Amino acid sequence: VLLLSPLAPAAFTAVAADAETARLAWLGVFGLLMAHGVAKSAMFLAAGTVAAGYGTDELSKLRGAVAAMPVPMFAFGIAGVSLAGLPPTFGFLGKWNLLQASLGSGQWWWLLVLMGGGLGTAAYTARVLRLTYSGPDDDVEPPELAPVRRRTQLVPLLLAVVAVGVGLGSGRLLELSLIGVGGAP
């Protein structure tokens, strides 16, 4: 599907400019798929955990969630940073490889797509965190939360840590994705 997608950089298709550009494009797409899967899983699990505690998933009713349920909200924020592609996360590595492949093949406009996606992700992550935060001047009463097991709150945090931690040492991991593609290490 990715090979036929009009959204895939030309460096990823059969008409790649050179082998290095194709390798970077492959690493970028594979890295983004893996990073997106881990980070988005962390975000959905964090949101589900908060929704279970509050009994609702309406953002307007989740005021104070950052203080009431800090672990899943922290996981949500960290995973959002990875999805936005900020360093040193796994999402950054994938976007960086795609950016290099795009520029290497002369397709600079992909920079706009990659940056736009990152800015959009950062904006919606910040919006959720802002709406679930209550500052010291806010008159937000602590809600009556349903009991949520501690380990249920820790799973999204673990995934968020993976989304960042894998980014710190994922170069070798991504190189393994080249096995069978003709560029194995």
mmCIF file of the C-alpha atoms, coordinates in Angstrom:
data_MODEL
# 
_entry.id   MODEL 
# 
loop_
_atom_site.group_PDB 
_atom_site.id 
_atom_site.type_symbol 
_atom_site.label_atom_id 
_atom_site.label_alt_id 
_atom_site.label_comp_id 
_atom_site.label_asym_id 
_atom_site.label_entity_id 
_atom_site.label_seq_id 
_atom_site.pdbx_PDB_ins_code 
_atom_site.Cartn_x 
_atom_site.Cartn_y 
_atom_site.Cartn_z 
_atom_site.occupancy 
_atom_site.B_iso_or_equiv 
_atom_site.pdbx_formal_charge 
_atom_site.auth_seq_id 
_atom_site.auth_comp_id 
_atom_site.auth_asym_id 
_atom_site.auth_atom_id 
_atom_site.pdbx_PDB_model_num 
ATOM 1   C CA . VAL A 1 1   ? 0.000   0.000  0.000  1.00 0.00 ? 1   VAL A CA 1 
ATOM 2   C CA . LEU A 1 2   ? 2.780   2.432  0.884  1.00 0.00 ? 2   LEU A CA 1 
ATOM 3   C CA . LEU A 1 3   ? 4.518   1.846  -2.431 1.00 0.00 ? 3   LEU A CA 1 
ATOM 4   C CA . LEU A 1 4   ? 1.396   2.864  -4.341 1.00 0.00 ? 4   LEU A CA 1 
ATOM 5   C CA . SER A 1 5   ? 0.369   5.750  -2.103 1.00 0.00 ? 5   SER A CA 1 
ATOM 6   C CA . PRO A 1 6   ? 0.514   9.195  -3.671 1.00 0.00 ? 6   PRO A CA 1 
ATOM 7   C CA . LEU A 1 7   ? 1.618   10.450 -0.252 1.00 0.00 ? 7   LEU A CA 1 
ATOM 8   C CA . ALA A 1 8   ? 4.796   8.348  -0.234 1.00 0.00 ? 8   ALA A CA 1 
ATOM 9   C CA . PRO A 1 9   ? 7.950   10.220 -1.259 1.00 0.00 ? 9   PRO A CA 1 
ATOM 10  C CA . ALA A 1 10  ? 9.185   9.348  -4.723 1.00 0.00 ? 10  ALA A CA 1 
ATOM 11  C CA . ALA A 1 11  ? 12.410  8.177  -3.102 1.00 0.00 ? 11  ALA A CA 1 
ATOM 12  C CA . PHE A 1 12  ? 10.378  5.330  -1.606 1.00 0.00 ? 12  PHE A CA 1 
ATOM 13  C CA . THR A 1 13  ? 9.048   4.173  -4.959 1.00 0.00 ? 13  THR A CA 1 
ATOM 14  C CA . ALA A 1 14  ? 10.814  2.232  -7.687 1.00 0.00 ? 14  ALA A CA 1 
ATOM 15  C CA . VAL A 1 15  ? 12.147  5.460  -9.246 1.00 0.00 ? 15  VAL A CA 1 
ATOM 16  C CA . ALA A 1 16  ? 14.365  6.319  -6.276 1.00 0.00 ? 16  ALA A CA 1 
ATOM 17  C CA . ALA A 1 17  ? 17.104  8.841  -6.951 1.00 0.00 ? 17  ALA A CA 1 
ATOM 18  C CA . ASP A 1 18  ? 19.766  6.630  -5.398 1.00 0.00 ? 18  ASP A CA 1 
ATOM 19  C CA . ALA A 1 19  ? 20.211  3.758  -2.960 1.00 0.00 ? 19  ALA A CA 1 
ATOM 20  C CA . GLU A 1 20  ? 20.944  5.967  0.057  1.00 0.00 ? 20  GLU A CA 1 
ATOM 21  C CA . THR A 1 21  ? 17.829  8.053  -0.496 1.00 0.00 ? 21  THR A CA 1 
ATOM 22  C CA . ALA A 1 22  ? 15.743  4.909  -0.843 1.00 0.00 ? 22  ALA A CA 1 
ATOM 23  C CA . ARG A 1 23  ? 17.293  3.490  2.328  1.00 0.00 ? 23  ARG A CA 1 
ATOM 24  C CA . LEU A 1 24  ? 16.528  6.665  4.271  1.00 0.00 ? 24  LEU A CA 1 
ATOM 25  C CA . ALA A 1 25  ? 12.962  6.691  2.962  1.00 0.00 ? 25  ALA A CA 1 
ATOM 26  C CA . TRP A 1 26  ? 12.458  3.064  3.986  1.00 0.00 ? 26  TRP A CA 1 
ATOM 27  C CA . LEU A 1 27  ? 13.906  3.697  7.448  1.00 0.00 ? 27  LEU A CA 1 
ATOM 28  C CA . GLY A 1 28  ? 11.738  6.795  7.809  1.00 0.00 ? 28  GLY A CA 1 
ATOM 29  C CA . VAL A 1 29  ? 8.490   5.088  6.838  1.00 0.00 ? 29  VAL A CA 1 
ATOM 30  C CA . PHE A 1 30  ? 9.216   2.007  8.943  1.00 0.00 ? 30  PHE A CA 1 
ATOM 31  C CA . GLY A 1 31  ? 10.318  4.145  11.895 1.00 0.00 ? 31  GLY A CA 1 
ATOM 32  C CA . LEU A 1 32  ? 7.243   6.352  11.690 1.00 0.00 ? 32  LEU A CA 1 
ATOM 33  C CA . LEU A 1 33  ? 4.953   3.330  11.537 1.00 0.00 ? 33  LEU A CA 1 
ATOM 34  C CA . MET A 1 34  ? 6.542   1.814  14.636 1.00 0.00 ? 34  MET A CA 1 
ATOM 35  C CA . ALA A 1 35  ? 6.740   5.120  16.527 1.00 0.00 ? 35  ALA A CA 1 
ATOM 36  C CA . HIS A 1 36  ? 3.174   6.016  15.652 1.00 0.00 ? 36  HIS A CA 1 
ATOM 37  C CA . GLY A 1 37  ? 1.911   2.630  16.812 1.00 0.00 ? 37  GLY A CA 1 
ATOM 38  C CA . VAL A 1 38  ? 3.635   2.832  20.188 1.00 0.00 ? 38  VAL A CA 1 
ATOM 39  C CA . ALA A 1 39  ? 2.877   6.505  20.870 1.00 0.00 ? 39  ALA A CA 1 
ATOM 40  C CA . LYS A 1 40  ? -0.735  6.374  19.695 1.00 0.00 ? 40  LYS A CA 1 
ATOM 41  C CA . SER A 1 41  ? -1.308  3.253  21.809 1.00 0.00 ? 41  SER A CA 1 
ATOM 42  C CA . ALA A 1 42  ? 0.027   5.139  24.823 1.00 0.00 ? 42  ALA A CA 1 
ATOM 43  C CA . MET A 1 43  ? -2.254  8.092  24.102 1.00 0.00 ? 43  MET A CA 1 
ATOM 44  C CA . PHE A 1 44  ? -5.378  5.970  23.655 1.00 0.00 ? 44  PHE A CA 1 
ATOM 45  C CA . LEU A 1 45  ? -4.640  3.922  26.777 1.00 0.00 ? 45  LEU A CA 1 
ATOM 46  C CA . ALA A 1 46  ? -3.994  7.096  28.781 1.00 0.00 ? 46  ALA A CA 1 
ATOM 47  C CA . ALA A 1 47  ? -7.209  8.682  27.518 1.00 0.00 ? 47  ALA A CA 1 
ATOM 48  C CA . GLY A 1 48  ? -9.131  5.496  28.281 1.00 0.00 ? 48  GLY A CA 1 
ATOM 49  C CA . THR A 1 49  ? -7.688  5.327  31.779 1.00 0.00 ? 49  THR A CA 1 
ATOM 50  C CA . VAL A 1 50  ? -8.695  8.928  32.489 1.00 0.00 ? 50  VAL A CA 1 
ATOM 51  C CA . ALA A 1 51  ? -12.139 8.347  30.979 1.00 0.00 ? 51  ALA A CA 1 
ATOM 52  C CA . ALA A 1 52  ? -12.585 5.280  33.192 1.00 0.00 ? 52  ALA A CA 1 
ATOM 53  C CA . GLY A 1 53  ? -11.644 7.274  36.276 1.00 0.00 ? 53  GLY A CA 1 
ATOM 54  C CA . TYR A 1 54  ? -13.860 10.230 35.441 1.00 0.00 ? 54  TYR A CA 1 
ATOM 55  C CA . GLY A 1 55  ? -16.698 8.220  33.939 1.00 0.00 ? 55  GLY A CA 1 
ATOM 56  C CA . THR A 1 56  ? -16.718 10.384 30.820 1.00 0.00 ? 56  THR A CA 1 
ATOM 57  C CA . ASP A 1 57  ? -14.533 11.220 27.852 1.00 0.00 ? 57  ASP A CA 1 
ATOM 58  C CA . GLU A 1 58  ? -15.808 14.768 27.333 1.00 0.00 ? 58  GLU A CA 1 
ATOM 59  C CA . LEU A 1 59  ? -12.854 17.132 27.563 1.00 0.00 ? 59  LEU A CA 1 
ATOM 60  C CA . SER A 1 60  ? -14.956 19.863 29.153 1.00 0.00 ? 60  SER A CA 1 
ATOM 61  C CA . LYS A 1 61  ? -15.646 17.546 32.096 1.00 0.00 ? 61  LYS A CA 1 
ATOM 62  C CA . LEU A 1 62  ? -12.022 16.485 32.611 1.00 0.00 ? 62  LEU A CA 1 
ATOM 63  C CA . ARG A 1 63  ? -10.808 19.694 34.285 1.00 0.00 ? 63  ARG A CA 1 
ATOM 64  C CA . GLY A 1 64  ? -8.213  18.873 36.888 1.00 0.00 ? 64  GLY A CA 1 
ATOM 65  C CA . ALA A 1 65  ? -7.273  15.513 35.346 1.00 0.00 ? 65  ALA A CA 1 
ATOM 66  C CA . VAL A 1 66  ? -3.596  16.488 35.256 1.00 0.00 ? 66  VAL A CA 1 
ATOM 67  C CA . ALA A 1 67  ? -3.618  16.781 39.060 1.00 0.00 ? 67  ALA A CA 1 
ATOM 68  C CA . ALA A 1 68  ? -6.110  13.991 39.755 1.00 0.00 ? 68  ALA A CA 1 
ATOM 69  C CA . MET A 1 69  ? -4.501  11.411 37.443 1.00 0.00 ? 69  MET A CA 1 
ATOM 70  C CA . PRO A 1 70  ? -0.953  12.637 36.770 1.00 0.00 ? 70  PRO A CA 1 
ATOM 71  C CA . VAL A 1 71  ? 0.528   9.360  35.513 1.00 0.00 ? 71  VAL A CA 1 
ATOM 72  C CA . PRO A 1 72  ? -1.777  8.791  32.515 1.00 0.00 ? 72  PRO A CA 1 
ATOM 73  C CA . MET A 1 73  ? -1.828  12.504 31.688 1.00 0.00 ? 73  MET A CA 1 
ATOM 74  C CA . PHE A 1 74  ? 1.981   12.612 31.760 1.00 0.00 ? 74  PHE A CA 1 
ATOM 75  C CA . ALA A 1 75  ? 2.011   9.555  29.478 1.00 0.00 ? 75  ALA A CA 1 
ATOM 76  C CA . PHE A 1 76  ? -0.413  11.338 27.137 1.00 0.00 ? 76  PHE A CA 1 
ATOM 77  C CA . GLY A 1 77  ? 1.874   14.368 26.950 1.00 0.00 ? 77  GLY A CA 1 
ATOM 78  C CA . ILE A 1 78  ? 5.064   12.365 26.400 1.00 0.00 ? 78  ILE A CA 1 
ATOM 79  C CA . ALA A 1 79  ? 3.416   10.252 23.693 1.00 0.00 ? 79  ALA A CA 1 
ATOM 80  C CA . GLY A 1 80  ? 2.189   13.456 22.050 1.00 0.00 ? 80  GLY A CA 1 
ATOM 81  C CA . VAL A 1 81  ? 5.754   14.739 21.944 1.00 0.00 ? 81  VAL A CA 1 
ATOM 82  C CA . SER A 1 82  ? 6.799   11.555 20.113 1.00 0.00 ? 82  SER A CA 1 
ATOM 83  C CA . LEU A 1 83  ? 3.910   11.819 17.651 1.00 0.00 ? 83  LEU A CA 1 
ATOM 84  C CA . ALA A 1 84  ? 4.809   15.443 16.973 1.00 0.00 ? 84  ALA A CA 1 
ATOM 85  C CA . GLY A 1 85  ? 8.296   14.245 16.069 1.00 0.00 ? 85  GLY A CA 1 
ATOM 86  C CA . LEU A 1 86  ? 10.294  16.224 18.602 1.00 0.00 ? 86  LEU A CA 1 
ATOM 87  C CA . PRO A 1 87  ? 13.790  15.041 19.542 1.00 0.00 ? 87  PRO A CA 1 
ATOM 88  C CA . PRO A 1 88  ? 14.898  12.658 21.043 1.00 0.00 ? 88  PRO A CA 1 
ATOM 89  C CA . THR A 1 89  ? 11.825  10.530 20.401 1.00 0.00 ? 89  THR A CA 1 
ATOM 90  C CA . PHE A 1 90  ? 11.295  7.632  18.019 1.00 0.00 ? 90  PHE A CA 1 
ATOM 91  C CA . GLY A 1 91  ? 8.872   9.786  16.014 1.00 0.00 ? 91  GLY A CA 1 
ATOM 92  C CA . PHE A 1 92  ? 11.653  12.314 15.462 1.00 0.00 ? 92  PHE A CA 1 
ATOM 93  C CA . LEU A 1 93  ? 13.985  9.683  14.041 1.00 0.00 ? 93  LEU A CA 1 
ATOM 94  C CA . GLY A 1 94  ? 11.362  8.519  11.543 1.00 0.00 ? 94  GLY A CA 1 
ATOM 95  C CA . LYS A 1 95  ? 10.547  12.061 10.457 1.00 0.00 ? 95  LYS A CA 1 
ATOM 96  C CA . TRP A 1 96  ? 14.234  12.953 10.245 1.00 0.00 ? 96  TRP A CA 1 
ATOM 97  C CA . ASN A 1 97  ? 14.949  10.030 7.904  1.00 0.00 ? 97  ASN A CA 1 
ATOM 98  C CA . LEU A 1 98  ? 11.943  10.930 5.749  1.00 0.00 ? 98  LEU A CA 1 
ATOM 99  C CA . LEU A 1 99  ? 13.046  14.543 5.661  1.00 0.00 ? 99  LEU A CA 1 
ATOM 100 C CA . GLN A 1 100 ? 16.542  13.574 4.533  1.00 0.00 ? 100 GLN A CA 1 
ATOM 101 C CA . ALA A 1 101 ? 15.128  11.259 1.864  1.00 0.00 ? 101 ALA A CA 1 
ATOM 102 C CA . SER A 1 102 ? 12.760  13.936 0.613  1.00 0.00 ? 102 SER A CA 1 
ATOM 103 C CA . LEU A 1 103 ? 15.449  16.563 0.373  1.00 0.00 ? 103 LEU A CA 1 
ATOM 104 C CA . GLY A 1 104 ? 17.871  14.033 -1.147 1.00 0.00 ? 104 GLY A CA 1 
ATOM 105 C CA . SER A 1 105 ? 15.396  13.329 -3.924 1.00 0.00 ? 105 SER A CA 1 
ATOM 106 C CA . GLY A 1 106 ? 14.697  17.028 -4.503 1.00 0.00 ? 106 GLY A CA 1 
ATOM 107 C CA . GLN A 1 107 ? 11.172  16.869 -3.078 1.00 0.00 ? 107 GLN A CA 1 
ATOM 108 C CA . TRP A 1 108 ? 11.464  19.711 -0.565 1.00 0.00 ? 108 TRP A CA 1 
ATOM 109 C CA . TRP A 1 109 ? 7.660   20.136 -0.261 1.00 0.00 ? 109 TRP A CA 1 
ATOM 110 C CA . TRP A 1 110 ? 7.543   17.051 1.972  1.00 0.00 ? 110 TRP A CA 1 
ATOM 111 C CA . LEU A 1 111 ? 9.180   19.268 4.577  1.00 0.00 ? 111 LEU A CA 1 
ATOM 112 C CA . LEU A 1 112 ? 5.890   21.201 4.736  1.00 0.00 ? 112 LEU A CA 1 
ATOM 113 C CA . VAL A 1 113 ? 3.864   18.004 5.141  1.00 0.00 ? 113 VAL A CA 1 
ATOM 114 C CA . LEU A 1 114 ? 6.134   16.639 7.878  1.00 0.00 ? 114 LEU A CA 1 
ATOM 115 C CA . MET A 1 115 ? 6.275   19.948 9.740  1.00 0.00 ? 115 MET A CA 1 
ATOM 116 C CA . GLY A 1 116 ? 2.523   20.529 9.362  1.00 0.00 ? 116 GLY A CA 1 
ATOM 117 C CA . GLY A 1 117 ? 1.733   17.107 10.783 1.00 0.00 ? 117 GLY A CA 1 
ATOM 118 C CA . GLY A 1 118 ? 4.077   17.679 13.705 1.00 0.00 ? 118 GLY A CA 1 
ATOM 119 C CA . LEU A 1 119 ? 2.629   21.104 14.463 1.00 0.00 ? 119 LEU A CA 1 
ATOM 120 C CA . GLY A 1 120 ? -0.936  19.764 14.265 1.00 0.00 ? 120 GLY A CA 1 
ATOM 121 C CA . THR A 1 121 ? -0.107  16.950 16.661 1.00 0.00 ? 121 THR A CA 1 
ATOM 122 C CA . ALA A 1 122 ? 1.612   19.324 19.073 1.00 0.00 ? 122 ALA A CA 1 
ATOM 123 C CA . ALA A 1 123 ? -1.431  21.619 18.947 1.00 0.00 ? 123 ALA A CA 1 
ATOM 124 C CA . TYR A 1 124 ? -4.003  18.951 19.777 1.00 0.00 ? 124 TYR A CA 1 
ATOM 125 C CA . THR A 1 125 ? -1.796  17.456 22.499 1.00 0.00 ? 125 THR A CA 1 
ATOM 126 C CA . ALA A 1 126 ? -1.339  20.901 24.053 1.00 0.00 ? 126 ALA A CA 1 
ATOM 127 C CA . ARG A 1 127 ? -5.083  21.562 23.797 1.00 0.00 ? 127 ARG A CA 1 
ATOM 128 C CA . VAL A 1 128 ? -5.941  18.377 25.694 1.00 0.00 ? 128 VAL A CA 1 
ATOM 129 C CA . LEU A 1 129 ? -3.346  19.117 28.371 1.00 0.00 ? 129 LEU A CA 1 
ATOM 130 C CA . ARG A 1 130 ? -4.534  22.720 28.693 1.00 0.00 ? 130 ARG A CA 1 
ATOM 131 C CA . LEU A 1 131 ? -8.183  21.676 29.044 1.00 0.00 ? 131 LEU A CA 1 
ATOM 132 C CA . THR A 1 132 ? -7.357  19.018 31.633 1.00 0.00 ? 132 THR A CA 1 
ATOM 133 C CA . TYR A 1 133 ? -5.131  21.289 33.692 1.00 0.00 ? 133 TYR A CA 1 
ATOM 134 C CA . SER A 1 134 ? -6.483  23.409 36.507 1.00 0.00 ? 134 SER A CA 1 
ATOM 135 C CA . GLY A 1 135 ? -4.164  26.007 37.892 1.00 0.00 ? 135 GLY A CA 1 
ATOM 136 C CA . PRO A 1 136 ? -3.949  27.253 41.465 1.00 0.00 ? 136 PRO A CA 1 
ATOM 137 C CA . ASP A 1 137 ? -6.369  30.125 40.726 1.00 0.00 ? 137 ASP A CA 1 
ATOM 138 C CA . ASP A 1 138 ? -9.044  27.882 39.217 1.00 0.00 ? 138 ASP A CA 1 
ATOM 139 C CA . ASP A 1 139 ? -12.026 26.947 41.351 1.00 0.00 ? 139 ASP A CA 1 
ATOM 140 C CA . VAL A 1 140 ? -12.095 23.312 40.321 1.00 0.00 ? 140 VAL A CA 1 
ATOM 141 C CA . GLU A 1 141 ? -13.302 20.880 42.911 1.00 0.00 ? 141 GLU A CA 1 
ATOM 142 C CA . PRO A 1 142 ? -11.525 17.531 42.887 1.00 0.00 ? 142 PRO A CA 1 
ATOM 143 C CA . PRO A 1 143 ? -13.839 15.076 41.175 1.00 0.00 ? 143 PRO A CA 1 
ATOM 144 C CA . GLU A 1 144 ? -15.089 11.845 42.641 1.00 0.00 ? 144 GLU A CA 1 
ATOM 145 C CA . LEU A 1 145 ? -13.031 9.362  40.628 1.00 0.00 ? 145 LEU A CA 1 
ATOM 146 C CA . ALA A 1 146 ? -13.876 5.742  40.000 1.00 0.00 ? 146 ALA A CA 1 
ATOM 147 C CA . PRO A 1 147 ? -11.087 3.485  41.237 1.00 0.00 ? 147 PRO A CA 1 
ATOM 148 C CA . VAL A 1 148 ? -8.493  2.777  38.567 1.00 0.00 ? 148 VAL A CA 1 
ATOM 149 C CA . ARG A 1 149 ? -5.782  0.248  39.298 1.00 0.00 ? 149 ARG A CA 1 
ATOM 150 C CA . ARG A 1 150 ? -2.282  1.644  39.531 1.00 0.00 ? 150 ARG A CA 1 
ATOM 151 C CA . ARG A 1 151 ? -0.903  -0.796 36.980 1.00 0.00 ? 151 ARG A CA 1 
ATOM 152 C CA . THR A 1 152 ? -3.631  0.270  34.555 1.00 0.00 ? 152 THR A CA 1 
ATOM 153 C CA . GLN A 1 153 ? -2.253  3.785  34.851 1.00 0.00 ? 153 GLN A CA 1 
ATOM 154 C CA . LEU A 1 154 ? 1.336   2.601  34.394 1.00 0.00 ? 154 LEU A CA 1 
ATOM 155 C CA . VAL A 1 155 ? 0.834   0.784  31.070 1.00 0.00 ? 155 VAL A CA 1 
ATOM 156 C CA . PRO A 1 156 ? 0.407   3.992  29.022 1.00 0.00 ? 156 PRO A CA 1 
ATOM 157 C CA . LEU A 1 157 ? 3.423   5.442  30.811 1.00 0.00 ? 157 LEU A CA 1 
ATOM 158 C CA . LEU A 1 158 ? 5.501   2.417  29.885 1.00 0.00 ? 158 LEU A CA 1 
ATOM 159 C CA . LEU A 1 159 ? 4.508   2.778  26.215 1.00 0.00 ? 159 LEU A CA 1 
ATOM 160 C CA . ALA A 1 160 ? 5.264   6.508  26.293 1.00 0.00 ? 160 ALA A CA 1 
ATOM 161 C CA . VAL A 1 161 ? 8.694   5.805  27.760 1.00 0.00 ? 161 VAL A CA 1 
ATOM 162 C CA . VAL A 1 162 ? 9.279   3.277  24.962 1.00 0.00 ? 162 VAL A CA 1 
ATOM 163 C CA . ALA A 1 163 ? 8.273   5.937  22.402 1.00 0.00 ? 163 ALA A CA 1 
ATOM 164 C CA . VAL A 1 164 ? 11.013  8.176  23.769 1.00 0.00 ? 164 VAL A CA 1 
ATOM 165 C CA . GLY A 1 165 ? 13.562  5.555  24.836 1.00 0.00 ? 165 GLY A CA 1 
ATOM 166 C CA . VAL A 1 166 ? 13.588  3.701  21.544 1.00 0.00 ? 166 VAL A CA 1 
ATOM 167 C CA . GLY A 1 167 ? 14.308  6.998  19.846 1.00 0.00 ? 167 GLY A CA 1 
ATOM 168 C CA . LEU A 1 168 ? 17.509  7.319  21.830 1.00 0.00 ? 168 LEU A CA 1 
ATOM 169 C CA . GLY A 1 169 ? 18.933  4.049  20.511 1.00 0.00 ? 169 GLY A CA 1 
ATOM 170 C CA . SER A 1 170 ? 16.829  3.044  17.570 1.00 0.00 ? 170 SER A CA 1 
ATOM 171 C CA . GLY A 1 171 ? 19.276  3.468  14.720 1.00 0.00 ? 171 GLY A CA 1 
ATOM 172 C CA . ARG A 1 172 ? 20.337  -0.156 14.942 1.00 0.00 ? 172 ARG A CA 1 
ATOM 173 C CA . LEU A 1 173 ? 16.740  -1.319 15.427 1.00 0.00 ? 173 LEU A CA 1 
ATOM 174 C CA . LEU A 1 174 ? 15.675  0.468  12.259 1.00 0.00 ? 174 LEU A CA 1 
ATOM 175 C CA . GLU A 1 175 ? 18.607  -1.001 10.361 1.00 0.00 ? 175 GLU A CA 1 
ATOM 176 C CA . LEU A 1 176 ? 17.111  -4.447 11.066 1.00 0.00 ? 176 LEU A CA 1 
ATOM 177 C CA . SER A 1 177 ? 14.098  -3.420 8.990  1.00 0.00 ? 177 SER A CA 1 
ATOM 178 C CA . LEU A 1 178 ? 16.375  -3.474 5.927  1.00 0.00 ? 178 LEU A CA 1 
ATOM 179 C CA . ILE A 1 179 ? 16.814  -7.241 6.105  1.00 0.00 ? 179 ILE A CA 1 
ATOM 180 C CA . GLY A 1 180 ? 15.246  -8.644 2.998  1.00 0.00 ? 180 GLY A CA 1 
ATOM 181 C CA . VAL A 1 181 ? 15.089  -5.266 1.281  1.00 0.00 ? 181 VAL A CA 1 
ATOM 182 C CA . GLY A 1 182 ? 18.613  -5.439 -0.048 1.00 0.00 ? 182 GLY A CA 1 
ATOM 183 C CA . GLY A 1 183 ? 20.187  -3.065 2.436  1.00 0.00 ? 183 GLY A CA 1 
ATOM 184 C CA . ALA A 1 184 ? 20.689  -5.303 5.457  1.00 0.00 ? 184 ALA A CA 1 
ATOM 185 C CA . PRO A 1 185 ? 23.512  -4.272 7.781  1.00 0.00 ? 185 PRO A CA 1 
# 
